[in-house]
C-alpha cells in the first residue's frame, strides 16, 4: 500500500508542477473547457430548469423590447404635441 501512495503523491506533485508552469493562455483555456464541461453536464441533468430559464429569458427580452418601443413612441408623441402647440 505504501508504494501506491507514493505513486499517487508523485502524480499529484507532477500535476501541480505542470499547472504551476502552465502559461496563462493554456490555463485559461483549460479553465474554460472545465466550465463548459460542467455546464453541459448540468444542462443534461436539469432539462426542466433549462426550459424554464429559456422561457423566462425570452419573455423578459420581449418585454424589454416592447418597453423600449413604447418609450420611443411616447417621446415621439410628446415631441409632436409640443411642436403642434408651437412651444419648441
C-alpha positions as CSV (number, residue, x, y, z in Angstrom):
1,X,0.0,0.0,0.0
2,X,2.8,2.4,0.8
3,X,4.1,2.1,-2.7
4,X,0.7,3.1,-4.2
5,X,0.5,6.2,-2.0
6,X,4.0,7.2,-3.0
7,X,3.0,6.9,-6.7
8,X,-0.2,9.0,-6.1
9,X,1.9,11.6,-4.3
10,X,4.3,11.8,-7.2
11,X,1.5,12.0,-9.7
12,X,0.0,14.9,-7.7
13,X,3.3,16.6,-7.4
14,X,3.8,16.3,-11.2
15,X,0.4,17.6,-11.8
16,X,0.9,20.7,-9.6
17,X,4.3,21.3,-11.2
18,X,2.7,21.2,-14.6
19,X,-0.1,23.6,-13.5
20,X,2.5,25.9,-11.9
21,X,4.5,26.3,-15.1
22,X,1.5,26.4,-17.4
23,X,1.3,29.6,-19.3
24,X,-1.7,31.9,-18.7
25,X,-3.4,31.3,-22.0
26,X,-3.3,27.5,-21.6
27,X,-4.5,27.7,-18.1
28,X,-7.4,30.0,-19.1
29,X,-8.3,27.5,-22.0
30,X,-8.3,24.6,-19.5
31,X,-10.5,26.5,-17.1
32,X,-12.9,27.4,-19.8
33,X,-13.1,23.8,-21.0
34,X,-13.8,22.6,-17.5
35,X,-16.6,25.2,-17.0
36,X,-18.2,24.2,-20.3
37,X,-18.0,20.5,-19.4
38,X,-19.7,21.2,-16.1
39,X,-22.5,23.3,-17.5
40,X,-23.1,20.8,-20.4
41,X,-23.5,18.1,-17.7
42,X,-25.7,20.3,-15.6
43,X,-28.0,21.1,-18.6
44,X,-28.2,17.4,-19.4
45,X,-29.3,16.6,-15.8
46,X,-31.7,19.5,-15.5
47,X,-33.7,19.9,-18.7
48,X,-36.7,21.3,-16.9
49,X,-34.7,24.1,-15.3
50,X,-33.1,24.9,-18.7
51,X,-36.5,25.1,-20.3
52,X,-37.8,27.4,-17.6
53,X,-34.8,29.6,-17.7
54,X,-35.0,29.9,-21.5
55,X,-38.7,30.8,-21.3
56,X,-38.1,33.5,-18.7
57,X,-35.2,34.9,-20.7
58,X,-37.2,35.3,-23.9
59,X,-40.2,36.7,-22.1
60,X,-38.1,39.3,-20.4
61,X,-36.3,40.1,-23.6
62,X,-39.7,40.6,-25.4
63,X,-41.0,42.8,-22.5
64,X,-37.9,44.9,-22.6
65,X,-38.2,45.4,-26.4
66,X,-41.9,46.4,-26.1
67,X,-41.0,48.8,-23.2
68,X,-38.3,50.5,-25.4
69,X,-40.7,50.8,-28.3
70,X,-43.4,52.2,-26.1
71,X,-41.0,54.7,-24.6
72,X,-39.8,55.8,-28.1
73,X,-43.5,56.2,-29.2
74,X,-44.2,58.3,-26.1
75,X,-41.3,60.6,-26.8
76,X,-42.3,60.9,-30.4
77,X,-45.9,61.8,-29.4
78,X,-44.6,64.3,-26.8
79,X,-42.5,66.0,-29.5
80,X,-45.4,66.1,-31.9
81,X,-47.7,67.6,-29.3
82,X,-45.3,70.3,-28.3
83,X,-44.4,71.2,-31.9
84,X,-48.1,71.4,-32.8
85,X,-48.6,73.9,-30.0
86,X,-45.6,75.9,-31.1
87,X,-43.7,75.5,-27.9
88,X,-40.4,74.4,-29.4
